[in-house]
Amino acid sequence: MRPVSCASIQALAALAGAGLLLAACGGAASAPPAASDRQPPAGTTAAGTAPAGRQAILDTARKEGRLVLVWGEGAVGGSQGARRLAEGLNKHYGLNIDVQFTPGPAMPDMGIKILQEFQTNKPASADIFIGSEAHFPPLMAAHALETVDWASWSENVNNPKLLGVPDGEAVEIASRTPGITYHTSKLAADAVPKSMEELLQPRYKGHMASTVYAAMFDRLASPEMWGEQRTIDYVTKLSAQISGLIRCGESDRISSGEFELLALDCGADDALRASAKGAPLAQVVPSDAPSLVYWYMGVPRNAAHPNAAKLFIDYLMGRDGQDIMYQTSFDDHYLVPGSHTAGPIQKLQAAGVKFQEVDINFVQRNDEKHISQVRQQLQNILAKK
């Protein structure tokens, strides 16, 4: 067994210390494929018979009989989403797997736990790890995640663009567009800022919040986006505009009128959830900082029920699974046919917006250690330390 990788643990610990429960990601995305370009699920056979590879996974998952899930209530619909996905999984595959969901710690903390369990030959606390582009590379560097040949058996993970990395260690399960959440009753249509630059106008001073963890600003500081100096200069100016710091998910502090704006948020899902419950919230993607970020799932190599885990991910990536995720969390992946989130992204792309993909490859291309240092600097600027 490989010795504990201090670098891998430190990378996740830095995110945990930063409170990045909802880290951002993104990159130059292409439009969802047209219906005529979509291919039938890989590995299917006549009369709906499961191919040999899938049948082997089904048989082994049936013997495993159990699936242990641990993530936060804010991810994939939490307890409600897990219950509905478990029911759908068993019905779809004709199984009777006992799916046990436990609300868990922040993603970087869970990543550290799974990594340490792997390095010490202990079973993983969860059969699936969920995280952002920042949480997966340390586990991948330690070879703590299974490499899965999804194309050989999967019904739904049949688009290579859904794989965070080619060897199948990570599957993109949902896409997000960080932006500006705003109070629709406080800001008329012509007063809604359309860009990051507009947020520096005097009219917004004292009415705005940012996040305690400088969500997305560390990504803007990369050479592929704004660059470090431009981002530091901007955040310094923004810090004079804001009147408080909150966390993603605290949308009630905007709908209550405590703040009129949040920039940057962690995606449109918070505003969509709140709006569905009648809150006066909406979100806009800034024209000068458009990005696509993702949630990922992977199967730890020390998972006790790896085949049940693979089937769960495969089911989640089908239309039924994506619908359940959207209904319970307002997240889905814009590249999956029938996506609820594809429309707004396509509309922006048609208007000339070019999204920056902040994904696992983005992290691997950039110096994450240096980015974590910049992140801390930006957090201090926003906190006015």
Helices and strands as residue ranges (DSSP letters): H 6-18, G 35-37, G 46-48, H 52-64, E 66-71, H 78-93, E 98-103, H 107-119, E 129-131, H 136-141, G 150-152, G 160-162, E 171-176, E 180-183, G 189-191, G 197-200, G 202-204, E 208-211, H 217-220, H 228-239, E 242-246, H 252-255, E 261-263, H 269-276, E 281-284, E 291-298, H 306-316, H 319-329, H 342-350, E 356-357, H 360-365, H 368-382
